[in-house]
Amino acid sequence: MSRTTMFFSLLTAAVLLGALAPAHAGVYRWVDKHGVVHYSDQWRPGAVRIAATAQGASPSPSGTASSVSAEDHAADRMIQHAADARAVHAQEAKLRAKRCTQAKAVYHQLIFARRLFTTGAHGQRHYLSDAQATAARIKARASMNRWCGQPGGD
């Protein structure tokens, strides 16, 4: 075999291999930060390869389709879980803000009041001593710090 014939044989083999490589492109699936599912033949960080089929051929109905369906269900569950977690976080933030506002109001009442008292069963006032008033203010400030996320609250 001459050099020219060998060269053309290798060149032909390389061209055929290069032409067949994209024919087995994989399908990748990923979910973006907004929870939207994307499919592509290009890999991206976080993408999962879900199918590798020959170009023009359909995936086998038994194996690949069921695994794609199972992965779709798993991804849907993950998306729903993330949405549920965001909803819980939003509810917790709303409750924390409400309790923070209430704790601030109580603390400010205790700070700006001249005399602190409790009301008895029959409506009579029982005034707190200075030590009791200071303890009530410290307790109210700790509650405010805990709910408002300020230092020393946890």
N, C-alpha and C positions, 0 to 999 in steps of 0.2 A: 504494500500500500504506500503510495507516495505521500509526501508531506502535504501537498495540496488537497488530496482526497481526504486525508485524516483531518485537516483543518476544517474542510467543509462539513465533514461528518460531526465533528465536535460543535461547530457553529450551529448546525441544524438541531442537534440534541439540546443545546443551550436555549435556542429559540423556542423549541417545543416545551421544555420545562418551564420557561418563563411565561409562556402562554397558558399553561395549565395551572400555575400557582394561584392566580386570582380566581380560578374556577372553584376553588375550595375555600372561598372567603367565609369567615365565620360571621354570625350575627351576634351582636353584643347588646345588652340591655342595661340601662342604668336609670336611676331616679335622681332628678336634680334637687336643689335645696328647697324648691317650692312643692315637691311631691309629685312632679310630672314625670311619667315614665317615657323614656326615649329608647329607640332601637336604631342601630347603625351597623355598618360593616367595618367601622373604624373603632379600635379599642380606645377607651378613655379611662382615666383613673376612677376606680370604683365600679367599672363595668364588669358584667358577668357574661361569659360566652354561653349563649343558649342554644346555638345550632351551628353546625358545620356541614353544609350541603354543597353538592356540586352545582355549578351555575346552570340554571334551567331545570334542575331536578327538584321535585317537591320532597319535603322531609317525609320520612316513613311515618305512616299514621300511628303505628303502635308506640314507638319509643320516643321520638323527638317531640311529637305533638303533645303527648301526655306530660313529658317533662317540662315543656314550655308552659303548659296549662298549670302544672303544679307550681312552677316558679312564679307565674302570674298571680296565683292565689297567695303564695307566700309574700310576694311583694305588696299585694293589696292589703294583706294583714299588717305588714310593717308600716305601710302608709297610714292605715287606720289607727294603728297604735301610736304613731307619731302625732297624728291629729288629736287623738284623745289626750295625749300627754300635754300638747299645747293648750287644749281647752282646760285641763285641770290646772295647769300653771297659771292661766289667765284668771281662773276663779280664785286661786289662792292669792294672787296678787291683788285682786279686787277686795277680798276679805281682809288681807293685811292692811291695805290702804284705809278701809273703813275702821278697823280697830286702831290704827295709828291715829286717825282723826279723833276718835273717841278718847284715847289715852291722853292725847295732847290737851283736849278740852278739860279732862279731869285734873291733869297736872297744873294747868294754868289756873283753874279755880282754886286749887289748894295753895298755889304760890301767892296769888293776889288777894286771898281772903284774909281779913284781919283776925278773925277768931274762927276756929274750926269747931264744929259740933256734930253730934249725932242726934237723931230724933228718936225718942222713946216710943213705946207702944201707944201711949195716949197723946202723942204730939209734943211732949215736953222736950226741951233741948238739954243735952248733956255736953258741956264744953270740954274740949280736949286740953290736956296739959301741953306745955311747950314740947316736952319730950315725945308725947303721943302725936302731936302735929308734925314734928320733924320726921318721925318714923313714917307717918302717912305720906308725906311729901317724897321721902326717899323711895318708898314702895311705888308711888305713882310715877316717879321718874324712871325707875327700873322697868316698869311696864311700858312706858312710852318708848324707851330705848329698845326694848325687845321688839315691839310691833313696828317701829319706824326704822329699824335697822341701824341704829346709831351705836357707836362703840360702847361696850360694857353691857349690852342688852342681853347677851346669850349666856 
